[in-house]
C-alpha cells in the first residue's frame, strides 16, 4: 500500500523544498510537480517527491482523517 501525505512547504531552495508535518521536517524534490509551489502551500508527498499542490482546507481535512484512522504518527 502506498500512502501520500499532505505536508506544508516551509522553505524552497531550487528544486528542493523543506516540508513539515506534526513537527517533523523533511526535504522533498519538486521536480514532478506540474504547477508552481510556494512557501506555505500544502503538497502531497510520496517517496520523497511532492507530486501535487493541495489547498489548505483539503490538506487539513485529510490530516484529520489520518488522525481518526490512527495514522497521526506522521
C-alpha positions in Angstrom: 0.0 0.0 0.0 1.3 3.5 -0.9 0.4 6.5 1.2 0.9 10.1 0.1 0.9 12.6 2.8 -0.1 16.3 2.8 2.9 18.4 4.1 3.3 22.2 4.3 6.2 23.8 2.5 8.4 25.8 4.9 11.2 26.8 2.5 12.3 26.2 -1.1 15.8 26.1 -2.5 15.8 25.4 -6.2 14.1 22.0 -6.8 14.2 21.1 -3.1 11.6 22.1 -0.5 11.7 21.7 3.2 8.3 20.4 4.3 6.7 19.8 7.7 4.0 17.7 9.3 3.5 17.4 13.1 6.8 18.9 13.9 8.7 16.6 11.6 10.7 18.3 8.7 11.8 16.5 5.6 13.4 17.5 2.3 11.5 16.7 -0.9 12.0 17.2 -4.6 9.7 19.4 -6.5 10.7 18.1 -10.0 7.5 16.1 -10.6 5.1 18.9 -9.9 3.4 20.4 -13.0 2.4 23.5 -11.0 4.4 26.1 -9.2 4.7 25.7 -5.4 5.3 28.4 -2.8 6.2 28.6 0.8 3.0 28.0 2.9 1.5 25.7 0.2 0.5 22.2 1.1 1.8 19.5 -1.2 1.1 15.8 -1.5 4.4 13.9 -0.7 5.2 10.4 -1.8 8.6 8.7 -1.7 10.5 11.9 -1.3 8.7 13.8 -4.1 6.0 16.5 -4.0 3.5 15.3 -6.6 0.8 17.9 -6.5 -0.4 21.0 -4.6 -3.4 20.8 -2.3 -5.5 23.6 -0.9 -5.1 24.2 2.8 -8.6 23.2 3.7 -8.4 19.9 1.9 -4.9 19.2 3.4 -6.2 19.8 7.0 -9.3 17.7 6.4 -7.1 14.8 5.1 -4.8 15.1 8.1 -7.8 15.0 10.4 -9.0 11.8 8.7 -5.5 10.3 9.3 -5.8 11.1 13.0 -9.2 9.4 13.1 -7.7 6.3 11.4 -4.8 6.4 14.0 -2.3 7.4 11.2 -1.4 10.5 13.1 2.2 9.4 13.8 3.4 11.4 10.7 
